[in-house]
Amino acid sequence: MTKYEEHIELLEEIAQANNNVKVRTNELLTQYFGTDDADIRLINSSDLFREDGIRCE
C-alpha cells in the first residue's frame, strides 16, 4: 500500500472517531438536561468533563 492510501485510511478512521465523539457528547448533554435526577446529572457531567472537557453547572 502506498503512503497516500495509508494517509487516506488514517483520515477516515479519525473522521469516524470524531463523529462517534460528537454523538456521545450529544447523548450525554441530552440526558443531562433531560432529567432532574441529581445522580444522573452528576454522572453525565463527570463524563462530559472527562471525555470532552465540557463543564456543566
VMD Tcl script that draws the C-alpha trace (Angstrom):
set ca {
  {0.00 0.00 0.00}
  {1.28 3.48 -0.80}
  {1.76 6.13 1.80}
  {-1.04 8.17 0.22}
  {-3.51 5.30 0.68}
  {-2.36 4.84 4.27}
  {-2.95 8.53 4.96}
  {-6.44 8.36 3.45}
  {-7.32 5.35 5.63}
  {-5.99 7.11 8.73}
  {-8.02 10.25 7.94}
  {-11.14 8.13 7.51}
  {-10.53 6.49 10.90}
  {-10.03 9.89 12.55}
  {-13.21 11.26 10.97}
  {-15.21 8.25 12.19}
  {-13.80 8.56 15.71}
  {-14.62 12.28 15.73}
  {-18.18 11.53 14.65}
  {-18.55 8.95 17.43}
  {-17.36 11.52 19.99}
  {-19.92 14.05 18.77}
  {-22.71 11.50 19.04}
  {-21.65 10.51 22.57}
  {-21.40 14.16 23.65}
  {-24.85 14.90 22.26}
  {-26.32 11.90 24.09}
  {-24.74 12.94 27.39}
  {-25.95 16.53 27.05}
  {-29.46 15.34 26.20}
  {-29.53 13.11 29.26}
  {-28.05 15.83 31.47}
  {-30.62 18.46 30.56}
  {-33.48 15.95 30.25}
  {-33.56 14.83 33.88}
  {-33.98 16.27 37.35}
  {-32.22 13.30 38.99}
  {-29.12 14.72 40.67}
  {-27.22 11.42 40.50}
  {-27.70 11.07 36.73}
  {-26.72 14.70 36.22}
  {-23.57 14.20 38.29}
  {-22.55 11.11 36.33}
  {-23.22 12.79 32.99}
  {-21.41 15.99 33.93}
  {-18.43 13.93 35.08}
  {-18.37 12.00 31.80}
  {-18.70 15.20 29.76}
  {-15.78 16.79 31.60}
  {-13.61 13.67 31.44}
  {-14.27 12.95 27.76}
  {-14.61 16.43 26.26}
  {-13.57 18.98 28.87}
  {-17.13 20.33 28.97}
  {-18.29 21.76 32.31}
  {-21.97 21.67 33.22}
  {-23.10 23.90 36.05}
}
mol new
graphics top color blue
foreach p $ca { graphics top sphere $p radius 0.5 }
foreach p [lrange $ca 0 end-1] q [lrange $ca 1 end] { graphics top cylinder $p $q radius 0.2 }
display resetview
